[in-house]
């Protein structure tokens, strides 16, 4: 049985007023400000998803099961009865800063994993719709659950320095990108010893880029989309942001060295080995 609109409005209000989610909403606003201030989310760029299923009881999820009536383009058996907080499509991060809950929505995946329902503060024609990268977010979130990962967040942003890097022909392979980023700053290797995955250009918002990105996340916590941006996972939105921030710092160091007309020296192989040995 499909629940009626009055029940849905009450349910939406209960979800947005849930006290356990207040810190999550606050962090959403904080990270949105960072993305906007750094120029990593121009216009309506940038999006995120957060698995918030753990904040809800089975009984609360049972109520949500009355509403999943939008078909998904593919089935996600690993996401049955999961609830995600997502940035809204077309929303600007500068607006998210001012009022996070007006520019996000929740997506609940049905008992079959083949349909979903959108829950936003406003329902009907004014309801916030999930990010256009929904397929990619769901695919990655399913992978995280299947791996029993503690990471619950997927963050996508247009990191200026990293996009610029992929415009240079020497850095259009995964090996070349990682060699450079590790070499510019010890922290990059320290916090991202597995480096980044590299995805040659694919049209955004498609199943093709979703599948390629999932493959990239099999071994990495950050995936770089050629000439487009990055996606990162983390236990929290702050941690996912930190992973992007570290990489941006390395790329920025490279470009600042190049701006002097000189080639950066980078960390030597022995120095990189010393860092790796200390990670063990």
Kinemage of the C-alpha trace (Angstrom):
@kinemage 1
@onewidth
@group {chain A} dominant
@subgroup {mainchain}
@vectorlist {calphas} color= white
{ca unk a 1} P 0.000 0.000 0.000
{ca unk a 2} L 1.279 3.472 -0.911
{ca unk a 3} L 1.136 5.973 1.932
{ca unk a 4} L -0.858 9.164 1.424
{ca unk a 5} L 0.644 12.621 1.044
{ca unk a 6} L -0.366 13.802 4.534
{ca unk a 7} L 1.469 10.897 6.131
{ca unk a 8} L 4.460 11.608 3.921
{ca unk a 9} L 4.557 15.265 4.989
{ca unk a 10} L 4.484 14.230 8.642
{ca unk a 11} L 7.195 11.663 8.000
{ca unk a 12} L 9.395 14.225 6.237
{ca unk a 13} L 9.006 16.627 9.144
{ca unk a 14} L 9.989 13.899 11.634
{ca unk a 15} L 13.107 13.059 9.632
{ca unk a 16} L 14.284 16.656 9.270
{ca unk a 17} L 13.661 17.319 12.965
{ca unk a 18} L 15.494 14.188 14.145
{ca unk a 19} L 17.942 15.441 16.752
{ca unk a 20} L 20.610 12.856 15.887
{ca unk a 21} L 20.884 14.382 12.412
{ca unk a 22} L 21.464 17.959 13.581
{ca unk a 23} L 25.293 17.546 13.702
{ca unk a 24} L 25.170 16.069 10.192
{ca unk a 25} L 23.256 19.092 8.884
{ca unk a 26} L 25.780 21.397 10.566
{ca unk a 27} L 28.688 19.579 8.927
{ca unk a 28} L 26.935 19.788 5.562
{ca unk a 29} L 26.834 23.579 5.903
{ca unk a 30} L 30.470 23.748 7.007
{ca unk a 31} L 31.822 21.640 4.139
{ca unk a 32} L 29.617 23.455 1.629
{ca unk a 33} L 31.280 26.697 2.738
{ca unk a 34} L 34.758 25.207 2.293
{ca unk a 35} L 33.894 23.982 -1.212
{ca unk a 36} L 32.460 27.331 -2.225
{ca unk a 37} L 35.283 29.408 -0.699
{ca unk a 38} L 37.920 27.326 -2.481
{ca unk a 39} L 36.158 27.593 -5.846
{ca unk a 40} L 35.604 23.831 -5.968
{ca unk a 41} L 31.840 24.067 -6.445
{ca unk a 42} L 31.111 26.766 -8.994
{ca unk a 43} L 27.463 27.515 -9.810
{ca unk a 44} L 25.593 24.270 -8.971
{ca unk a 45} L 28.677 22.028 -9.036
{ca unk a 46} L 29.587 19.551 -6.329
{ca unk a 47} L 27.449 16.903 -4.667
{ca unk a 48} L 27.526 14.404 -1.834
{ca unk a 49} L 25.728 11.419 -0.346
{ca unk a 50} L 25.721 10.235 3.267
{ca unk a 51} L 24.426 6.865 4.417
{ca unk a 52} L 22.255 7.763 7.414
{ca unk a 53} L 20.459 4.408 7.757
{ca unk a 54} L 22.127 3.810 11.115
{ca unk a 55} L 20.288 6.783 12.636
{ca unk a 56} L 16.928 5.046 12.119
{ca unk a 57} L 15.280 2.034 13.729
{ca unk a 58} L 13.766 -0.853 11.767
{ca unk a 59} L 10.326 0.438 12.733
{ca unk a 60} L 11.086 3.868 11.278
{ca unk a 61} L 12.352 2.265 8.072
{ca unk a 62} L 9.134 0.228 7.881
{ca unk a 63} L 7.202 3.503 7.591
{ca unk a 64} L 9.439 4.617 4.734
{ca unk a 65} L 8.738 1.396 2.860
{ca unk a 66} L 5.271 2.691 1.963
{ca unk a 67} L 6.658 5.272 -0.464
{ca unk a 68} L 9.331 3.944 -2.892
{ca unk a 69} L 7.598 4.467 -6.223
{ca unk a 70} L 10.275 5.971 -8.508
{ca unk a 71} L 11.953 3.206 -10.563
{ca unk a 72} L 15.744 3.089 -10.625
{ca unk a 73} L 17.569 2.518 -13.901
{ca unk a 74} L 19.148 -0.587 -12.375
{ca unk a 75} L 18.676 -2.726 -9.286
{ca unk a 76} L 20.818 -2.241 -6.178
{ca unk a 77} L 20.374 -5.412 -4.085
{ca unk a 78} L 23.035 -4.235 -1.638
{ca unk a 79} L 21.092 -1.062 -0.835
{ca unk a 80} L 17.762 -2.598 0.189
{ca unk a 81} L 16.126 -0.518 2.969
{ca unk a 82} L 18.896 2.055 3.113
{ca unk a 83} L 18.437 5.783 3.571
{ca unk a 84} L 20.760 8.423 2.157
{ca unk a 85} L 21.076 12.154 2.583
{ca unk a 86} L 21.980 13.762 -0.747
{ca unk a 87} L 22.646 17.238 -2.054
{ca unk a 88} L 19.891 18.470 -4.336
{ca unk a 89} L 20.297 18.736 -8.072
{ca unk a 90} L 20.737 22.314 -9.238
{ca unk a 91} L 21.514 23.581 -5.748
{ca unk a 92} L 24.446 25.894 -5.138
{ca unk a 93} L 26.882 25.244 -2.319
{ca unk a 94} L 26.775 28.929 -1.373
{ca unk a 95} L 23.051 28.458 -0.703
{ca unk a 96} L 23.593 25.192 1.185
{ca unk a 97} L 25.808 27.153 3.576
{ca unk a 98} L 22.925 29.415 4.580
{ca unk a 99} L 20.304 26.704 5.070
{ca unk a 100} L 21.449 23.115 4.529
{ca unk a 101} L 18.072 21.424 4.963
{ca unk a 102} L 16.435 23.489 2.197
{ca unk a 103} L 18.906 22.183 -0.373
{ca unk a 104} L 19.198 18.504 0.513
{ca unk a 105} L 16.888 15.522 0.340
{ca unk a 106} L 16.715 11.968 1.608
{ca unk a 107} L 16.497 8.994 -0.723
{ca unk a 108} L 15.123 5.724 0.586
{ca unk a 109} L 15.774 2.534 -1.395
{ca unk a 110} L 12.872 0.091 -1.569
{ca unk a 111} L 12.670 -3.455 -0.223
{ca unk a 112} L 13.447 -4.731 -3.734
{ca unk a 113} L 16.393 -2.392 -4.329
{ca unk a 114} L 14.837 -1.340 -7.642
{ca unk a 115} L 12.931 1.811 -6.637
{ca unk a 116} L 13.336 4.834 -4.405
{ca unk a 117} L 11.434 7.613 -2.756
{ca unk a 118} L 12.533 11.217 -2.285
{ca unk a 119} L 11.888 12.958 1.018
{ca unk a 120} L 12.513 16.698 1.211
{ca unk a 121} L 11.297 19.507 3.449
{ca unk a 122} L 8.866 20.473 0.687
{ca unk a 123} L 6.977 17.802 -1.235
{ca unk a 124} L 5.241 17.918 -4.616
{ca unk a 125} L 6.480 20.246 -7.360
{ca unk a 126} L 8.821 22.112 -5.012
{ca unk a 127} L 10.512 18.997 -3.640
{ca unk a 128} L 14.302 18.905 -3.801
{ca unk a 129} L 15.483 16.206 -6.220
{ca unk a 130} L 18.724 14.247 -5.660
{ca unk a 131} L 21.979 15.025 -7.449
{ca unk a 132} L 22.217 14.200 -11.160
{ca unk a 133} L 25.103 11.931 -10.157
{ca unk a 134} L 22.687 9.716 -8.194
{ca unk a 135} L 23.657 6.579 -10.153
{ca unk a 136} L 27.321 7.037 -9.292
{ca unk a 137} L 26.588 7.731 -5.622
{ca unk a 138} L 24.370 4.655 -5.285
{ca unk a 139} L 26.914 2.426 -7.013
{ca unk a 140} L 29.705 3.583 -4.699
{ca unk a 141} L 27.536 3.404 -1.588
{ca unk a 142} L 26.591 -0.165 -2.493
{ca unk a 143} L 30.258 -1.036 -2.912
{ca unk a 144} L 31.082 0.432 0.526
{ca unk a 145} L 28.371 -1.674 2.160
{ca unk a 146} L 29.443 -4.820 0.339
{ca unk a 147} L 33.014 -4.255 1.541
{ca unk a 148} L 31.690 -3.691 5.089
{ca unk a 149} L 33.512 -0.377 5.017
{ca unk a 150} L 33.213 2.128 7.850
{ca unk a 151} L 33.051 4.896 5.235
{ca unk a 152} L 29.546 6.314 4.819
{ca unk a 153} L 30.149 9.424 2.719
{ca unk a 154} L 30.789 10.088 -0.972
{ca unk a 155} L 31.815 13.624 -1.956
{ca unk a 156} L 32.254 15.028 -5.460
{ca unk a 157} L 33.880 18.397 -6.162
{ca unk a 158} L 35.605 20.263 -8.974
{ca unk a 159} L 39.101 20.643 -7.530
{ca unk a 160} L 40.667 23.335 -9.707
{ca unk a 161} L 44.282 22.230 -9.271
{ca unk a 162} L 43.542 18.572 -10.015
{ca unk a 163} L 41.388 19.328 -13.062
{ca unk a 164} L 44.240 21.500 -14.351
{ca unk a 165} L 46.661 18.623 -13.818
{ca unk a 166} L 44.612 16.303 -16.042
{ca unk a 167} L 44.757 18.892 -18.823
{ca unk a 168} L 48.509 18.237 -19.103
{ca unk a 169} L 49.454 15.263 -21.300
{ca unk a 170} L 52.198 13.949 -18.953
{ca unk a 171} L 49.552 13.369 -16.254
{ca unk a 172} L 46.843 11.398 -18.018
{ca unk a 173} L 47.614 8.025 -16.432
{ca unk a 174} L 47.072 6.798 -12.900
{ca unk a 175} L 50.764 6.027 -12.393
{ca unk a 176} L 51.888 9.474 -13.525
{ca unk a 177} L 49.332 11.342 -11.425
{ca unk a 178} L 50.166 9.409 -8.269
{ca unk a 179} L 53.895 9.731 -8.779
{ca unk a 180} L 53.552 13.495 -8.985
{ca unk a 181} L 51.108 13.933 -6.090
{ca unk a 182} L 53.069 11.702 -3.724
{ca unk a 183} L 56.277 13.473 -4.648
{ca unk a 184} L 55.080 16.995 -3.863
{ca unk a 185} L 54.215 16.552 -0.183
{ca unk a 186} L 54.836 13.797 2.403
{ca unk a 187} L 51.294 14.114 3.785
{ca unk a 188} L 49.832 12.854 0.518
{ca unk a 189} L 51.574 9.514 0.800
{ca unk a 190} L 51.019 9.431 4.559
{ca unk a 191} L 47.235 9.775 4.356
{ca unk a 192} L 46.598 8.332 0.893
{ca unk a 193} L 49.177 5.540 0.529
{ca unk a 194} L 47.015 3.829 -2.117
{ca unk a 195} L 46.970 6.975 -4.223
{ca unk a 196} L 44.085 7.988 -6.464
{ca unk a 197} L 42.187 6.133 -9.149
{ca unk a 198} L 42.215 7.758 -12.571
{ca unk a 199} L 39.210 7.702 -14.929
{ca unk a 200} L 39.739 8.882 -18.522
{ca unk a 201} L 37.011 11.274 -19.605
{ca unk a 202} L 33.459 9.817 -19.603
{ca unk a 203} L 30.205 11.740 -19.931
{ca unk a 204} L 29.074 12.719 -16.391
{ca unk a 205} L 25.796 11.477 -14.939
{ca unk a 206} L 25.852 8.167 -16.837
{ca unk a 207} L 25.973 4.503 -15.863
{ca unk a 208} L 29.318 4.268 -17.675
{ca unk a 209} L 31.020 6.748 -15.389
{ca unk a 210} L 29.340 5.127 -12.379
{ca unk a 211} L 30.771 1.701 -13.262
{ca unk a 212} L 34.228 3.101 -13.991
{ca unk a 213} L 34.239 5.029 -10.709
{ca unk a 214} L 33.267 1.951 -8.711
{ca unk a 215} L 36.230 0.117 -10.225
{ca unk a 216} L 38.442 3.034 -9.203
{ca unk a 217} L 37.245 2.820 -5.615
{ca unk a 218} L 38.153 -0.850 -5.352
{ca unk a 219} L 41.700 0.196 -4.385
{ca unk a 220} L 41.486 3.918 -3.669
{ca unk a 221} L 39.724 6.440 -1.414
{ca unk a 222} L 39.770 9.108 -4.116
{ca unk a 223} L 39.000 8.845 -7.812
{ca unk a 224} L 40.016 11.551 -10.272
{ca unk a 225} L 37.808 12.161 -13.305
{ca unk a 226} L 39.848 13.494 -16.221
{ca unk a 227} L 39.040 17.148 -17.006
{ca unk a 228} L 36.106 17.116 -14.573
{ca unk a 229} L 36.823 16.655 -10.873
{ca unk a 230} L 37.170 14.177 -8.024
{ca unk a 231} L 35.133 11.863 -5.858
{ca unk a 232} L 36.256 10.858 -2.377
{ca unk a 233} L 34.912 8.592 0.341
{ca unk a 234} L 35.235 9.028 4.085
{ca unk a 235} L 33.776 8.131 7.460
{ca unk a 236} L 32.380 11.652 7.551
{ca unk a 237} L 31.916 14.535 5.155
{ca unk a 238} L 34.899 16.248 6.797
{ca unk a 239} L 37.155 13.239 6.216
{ca unk a 240} L 36.133 12.965 2.568
{ca unk a 241} L 36.875 16.684 2.173
{ca unk a 242} L 40.268 16.253 3.863
{ca unk a 243} L 41.236 13.592 1.326
{ca unk a 244} L 40.522 16.031 -1.509
{ca unk a 245} L 42.237 18.904 0.272
{ca unk a 246} L 45.477 16.956 0.692
{ca unk a 247} L 45.625 16.164 -3.018
{ca unk a 248} L 44.828 19.746 -3.981
{ca unk a 249} L 47.749 20.923 -1.819
{ca unk a 250} L 50.174 18.655 -3.656
{ca unk a 251} L 48.947 19.823 -7.057
{ca unk a 252} L 49.145 23.452 -5.932
{ca unk a 253} L 52.751 22.988 -4.802
{ca unk a 254} L 53.582 21.587 -8.236
{ca unk a 255} L 52.040 24.525 -10.087
{ca unk a 256} L 53.661 27.084 -7.777
{ca unk a 257} L 57.068 25.551 -8.398
{ca unk a 258} L 56.437 25.553 -12.158
{ca unk a 259} L 55.366 29.206 -12.015
{ca unk a 260} L 58.942 30.121 -11.024
{ca unk a 261} L 60.154 28.650 -14.314
{ca unk a 262} L 61.837 25.755 -12.533
{ca unk a 263} L 61.010 22.053 -12.312
{ca unk a 264} L 60.094 20.848 -8.797
{ca unk a 265} L 62.491 18.298 -7.396
{ca unk a 266} L 59.925 16.181 -5.598
{ca unk a 267} L 60.576 13.570 -2.935
{ca unk a 268} L 63.151 10.985 -3.947
{ca unk a 269} L 62.373 7.280 -4.198
{ca unk a 270} L 64.343 6.651 -1.000
{ca unk a 271} L 62.383 9.357 0.825
{ca unk a 272} L 59.088 7.883 -0.377
{ca unk a 273} L 60.227 4.422 0.708
{ca unk a 274} L 61.115 5.761 4.140
{ca unk a 275} L 57.564 7.155 4.505
{ca unk a 276} L 56.020 3.870 3.372
{ca unk a 277} L 58.192 1.867 5.761
{ca unk a 278} L 57.001 4.037 8.644
{ca unk a 279} L 53.378 3.388 7.704
{ca unk a 280} L 53.726 -0.326 8.409
